[in-house]
């Protein structure tokens, strides 16, 4: 299987603003966010479909998604953080988290953020991860 953009980020072949990382997942800020703080919870195993993950990895991805959503809620005082499981554009399991205030958001990519913008947002969010 050919490496995805996420595999290249995991291998540190491409840059990303990493919010959290463990043996199973990596969490990065979306490079083209529609909402400040929009992030991706990505499995380190390159599996294209969420429901093909083994049970342990599946549960871990959901637990980390919940942990990150709570950090986003605190950081941005959201109404709630919405989650979308994707995998068509990049065939590598990832949960995209959207910290929302009004209950509406777009799934289309937003404008590309600079490294400095991502770093500033990352610092705010990491301060709320427990």
Secondary structure as GFF3:
##gff-version 3
##sequence-region A 1 130
A	DSSP	alpha_helix	5	10	.	.	.	ID=ss1
A	DSSP	beta_strand	18	21	.	.	.	ID=ss2
A	DSSP	beta_strand	25	29	.	.	.	ID=ss3
A	DSSP	beta_strand	39	43	.	.	.	ID=ss4
A	DSSP	three_ten_helix	50	52	.	.	.	ID=ss5
A	DSSP	alpha_helix	55	76	.	.	.	ID=ss6
A	DSSP	beta_strand	80	86	.	.	.	ID=ss7
A	DSSP	beta_strand	94	100	.	.	.	ID=ss8
A	DSSP	alpha_helix	115	126	.	.	.	ID=ss9
###
